[in-house]
Amino acid sequence: MSLDKLLTPLTVGKTTVANRVWMAPLTRSRAGAGEVPGPLNATYYAQRANAGLIVTEASQISRQGQGYAWTPGIYTDAQEAGWKQVVEQVHGAGGRISLQLWHVGRISHSLLQEGGQPPVAPSALIAEGATCFVVQPDGTPARVPTETPRALALEELPGIVADYAAAARRAKRAGFDFVEIHSANGYLLHQFLATGANQREDGYGGSMENRARLLLEVIDAVAAELGAERVGVRLSPHFVAHGIVDAETEPMARYLAAEFSRRGLAYLHIAEPDWAGGPVLSDAFRRQLREAFTGALVFCGNYSAEKAEQLIVSGIGDAVAFGRPYIANPDLVARFARGAALNQPDPATFYGGAEHGYTDYPALAD
C-alpha cells in the first residue's frame, strides 16, 4: 500500500517535522563516565535523523532519578555539553530531536543512589517483580530486584518539580527542539498516577485529580521554561510491568489528555501496552484520546508501516513512533518509502557495549 500520509510533514506545536515516522525512546545503556553522552551517542542519533522526530532515550533529571547503570543524565554541566554535541549532529543531518526527561522513582536500588540511600516513590511499596541494572561493588554489572522505596515527604515534592524545570533549562541551552516528560512505564510520575502505587493521603493521593497533581505541576514548570509548544508527554495506559496496578487507567488518560490540551502541549505520546503483556488498546479508547487532545497524537507499539498509515488515515493518530525497527535500520524512512526489507535487531546488543549493534547496522546505500 502507499504511505501517502506517513511520509508527509506534520506540524507539532509551532515546529514542522519532515514526516510522521518518529523514533521511539530506547534505553541503550551506552553513556560514558558521569552518565555523559559522548561522540558514539551523537553518531547513533545523527544516523537516525531521517525520523520526523527523534525522542531520545530516557535521561534522568537527577542522581536520585536513575534506575539503570550507564544511562545518560541531564543534571550536570558535562551532561548538558554532551547532549549539545548530540543535538548539533542531529540538526546538522537535518533532523529534529526531543529529550525525554526521566525520574524512575522506585525502579531503582541503593547501589545507584547517592550515599546508598533507598529509592523514592509516592508510597513505600515495592514494585513486585521489577528489576533494575546496577554495577555491583566488585565492578560487575547485574540486573537485580528493585528495593523497597521510602515515601517522598510532602515538602520534597517541590524539589522534584524544580529538578524537572532545571533539566528543561539545560535541554533548552543544549538546543533540543522539544522535551518529552516520561510519565509512563511504571516510573515515578506514573507511580503517582496509578491507584496501586499511590496510597498517599495528602493532596497528591486519593482522587484522580490529586494523583495527577505532581505530573501537571511538572508540566507547568517545564512549559514555563520552554513554552508549551515545545513540550510533549508520554503515557502508557494499561501498562502491566514494574508492579503497576491501576484501576482507573483509562479515565486518568482521558482526564490528562484534556488537561494537556488545555495547556496547549505540543504532543501526547501513547506507549501501547501489548509488548509488555498488556491488553491491546481499543479503537474506541484511542478515539476518546483523539477527541480530548488537540495537539499531535502519537502512538507507539509494534507498528508496521502499513498499520501506521492506516492509523493516520483514520484520523486517530498523527504520527507513529518506531522502536526496535530504528535500532536496526538507521535509514528507516528510506526503507519505508522504497518498500525495502528491514534489518533485524540483535537483542544481545540492546543494552551496553560499544559500536557493535549500535552504530554498525547497514543502511541501504551500504
N, C-alpha and C positions, 0 to 999 in steps of 0.2 A: 504494500500500500504506500501511497505518497505520504510524506511528512510535511505537508504544507504549513501546518500550524507549529509543530515542534521546532522547526528550524527558522522561525520568524522572530524578529526583535520583540522585546517586551519592555514596557515602562514600569520600573519598580521605584516607588517613591517619586523622586524627580530625576532618576537616572534611567537611561535606556541601555539595556543589555542586549547583546547581539543575537541571542537565541534563548530557547526555553529548556535547554538541556543544562541542568545545573550539576555541579559536583557536590556530592553529599559530604558532610564532615566525617572523617575517617581517622581514628586513632592509629598511629603508626609507630609510636614509641622510638623516635629517632632524633630527639632533641639532644643537644650537646650538654657539656658541663654547665651547671647552673640553670638547667632547663631552658637553654638559649637556642632558638632556631639558628641553623648555620647554612653555609653555602649549599649543602646537599638538599636541605629542605627547600631552598629557593629554586634550585633546579627542578625538583619534583613538581612544585606548583606551577612554575613557568611552562613546563612541558604540557600542562593541562589548561593553559589559558584560553583554549578554544571554548571552554564552557561559558554559557551565558553568565553564570556567576559561580565562582568557587566559594564554597563555605569551608573554612579551614577546619582542621582537627580541633577538638575542644581544647581550650587553653585556660589553665587555672588563673583565677584573679588574685590568688594569694597562696602562700605556702600551705595554709590551712585547707585550701580548696583542692589539694592534689590527692589523687587516689591511685595513681599508676606511675611507676618509675619511667623516666625519660620522656615524659610529655611536656610540651612547652608551656611556659607561663607568660603572663603579661603584667607583671608587677614590679620588675626591676628595670633599670636603665639599659642593662645589657640585653634583656629580653626584648625590650622595645626596639633597640637598634637592630637586633637580629630579624625581627618581623619587618622592619623598614626595608631591609635588603630583599626580603621575600616579596613585599608589595612592589618595590621598584622593578624587579624582574618580571612579575606578572603584568604590570602595566606596560613595561617595555615590549612584552609579547602581545599586547592588545587586549588583555583580559581585565575582568573585574573581580574583586575579592572581598569577602566578608569574614571577619574574625569572630569565631564562636567563643563566647565568654562562659566560663565553667566554674562551678563550685560543686564538688562531689558529695559534700555532706557526709553521711555515714558510710559511703562506699570507700572506705579508707582504713588505715592501720596506723598504729603509733609509730611504726618504723618510718612512715612518711611525714609525720607531724613534728613540728619544732619542739625540741625538748622531750620527745617521746610522749606527748600528750595524746589523749584519746581523740578520735574524730568527733565531730559535732553533728547535730541533727535537730529537727523540731522537737523530738521526744527521744528519750533514752531507750530506743527499741532497736535491736539488732536487725540487720537486713538478712533474713533467713535465706541460706543457700548462696549468698553473694560472695564473690571473691574480689581481691584487688591484686595489684602487681607491685612487688617490693624488691629492694635489694637487701638481702639479709646481712647480718653483722659480719659474716665471713666473706662478703663481697659477691656472693652468688645471687642471681635473680630468681624469684619464685612467685608463683601465684598462690596466695594464701587467703583463708577466710577473713572477711571483714570483722572488725572488733565491735563490741557494744559501744555506741557513742554516748556522749553526755548531751543533755538537752541544752540548747542555747538559751541563755538568760535573756529576758526581755530587753535589758539595757545593752545587749550585744548586737541586736538586730540593726540599729542604725550604722554600726561599723561594717556589717555585711553589705548594706546598701552603698556605703561610701567606697568600699573596695570595688564594687561594680562600676561606680562613677569614675574612680581613678583609672580603672582598666580602660574605660571608654575614652578618657582623655589621652591615654597612651596610644590607643588604636587610632585616634584622630591624628596625632602627631606622626604616627608611622605611615599614614596615608591611606588607610583602609577605606573602601567605598561604603561599607556597611559594617555593623556588628550584629551578631545573632546571639540572643540571650538563650542559653541552653536551659530549658525548663522541662526536660523530657528524660526518658530512660532511667528513671529512678534516682536521679541526683538531687542536690539539695532543694532547689526550687520546686521540683516535682514532689519531693518528700513533704513539703509544706502543703501542696495541693491535695495529696492523697489521704483519704479517710483512715486508711490503715497505718500510715506512717506518722500522721499528725494527731496527737491526742492532747494538745495543749488546751488550757482552759482560760487563756488570756485573749487579747484582741487578734491573735494570729492563729487561733484554732476554733474548732466548733463549726460554725456556719460556713457555707461555701464562700461567702464574701470575706470572712475572716481568714480562711485558708489561702485565699488568693491575694491577701493584702501585701505580703512580702514581695511577691512577683511584681505586682503593679507598682509598688514603691521603687523597686529596682528599675523597671521600665521608665518610670517618670524621671528618675535620676539620670539614667543613661541618655534619654531623649533630651534632657536639659543640656547635656554636653555636646551632642551630635546633631540634634534635630530629629524629630520623629520619622522624617522621611528617609533616614539612614539607619533605622533600627528594625530588625526582624526578631521573631521569637520562634523557638521550636517546642512543640508539644507532642506527646505520644499517648493519645487516648487508648485505653485497654492494654497498655504495656503490662507484661506479666513477670519480668525478671527483676532482679535486685530486691526481692522481697516486697514488691509493690502490690498492695491490695487497695482497691478504690471502689467504693460503692456508688460514686457519683461522677464517674469519669466523663461520660458524655454531657451531662448537664454542666459540669465545670468547663469543658471545652467550649460549649456554646456561650456560656457566660463570658469567658475570657475573650473569645473571638469578637464579641460585641464591644467589650472594653478596649480591645486593641484597635478596633475600627474607630471608636470614639476618639482615640488618641492620635489617629492618623498614621499608624505604623506602616512601614513600607511593605512588609510581607509576613505571612504566617506559614511556617514550615511544619507540616504534619508528618511525623515518622510513624508509618503504619506498623502494627504490632505482629503481623503474621510471621516475620522472620524469626521472632523470639518465641514462637509457640502460642501467640495470642490469636484472637479471632480476626477474621477479615472484616475490615470496616465496611459498613453497608453504604450503598449509594445514597440512601435517604439521609444518613448522618453526614456524609460528605456534602450533600446539598444544603443541609442546615448550616454547616460551616460557611458555605459559599454565600448564603443569604445573610449571615451575621457579619461577615468580614468583607470590607470594600477594597482592601489592598490586594496585592498579589498573593494568591493562594497556591502553595507548592506542596506536592505530595512526594513521598519517598518510600520505596519498599518493593524490591523485586520486580520493577517495571521493565518491560521490553520497550523498544522504540515504538512499536505498533500500539501497545497498550497505553503508552504515554500520549500518543497522538489522539487516540480515542477519548482519553480523559479531557484533553484540552478542547477538542472539537465539541464535546458535550457541554462545555461551558462551566464545568465544575471546577477544574483546575486551570491555572495559568502557566505553570511550569512543573517539571518533574525532576527530582534530584536522583542521581545515579551514584551508587557507592562502589561496590566491587567491580562493575564494568570500568569505572575510571581508574581503579588500581592498575588494571592490566592493559588499558587502552588509553594512552595519553592523548591520542587523536580521536576520541570517541565521536565527536561531532562529524568529522570527515567520514568515519566508518558508517555512521547512521545515514549520512547524505548519499553515500555510494552503495548502500546495502551490502557492505563488505563484512566478512566474517570477523568475529571478535576473538582476541586473545583471551585465554582462560587464566584467571589469577591463581597464584600458588599460595595456599593458606599458610604454609610453613614459613613464609616470609612476611606475613602481615604485620607482625609486631617485633620491633627491634631489628638490629642488623645495620647494613650499610647500603651500597648501591643495588646489590642483587635483590630482585623482587620489589624494587622501589623506583629507581630511575632507569632501569635497563630493559623495560618492556619495549618491543619494537613498534614503531609507527608504520603506517602503510608505505611510506617512502623508503623505509629500510628493507 
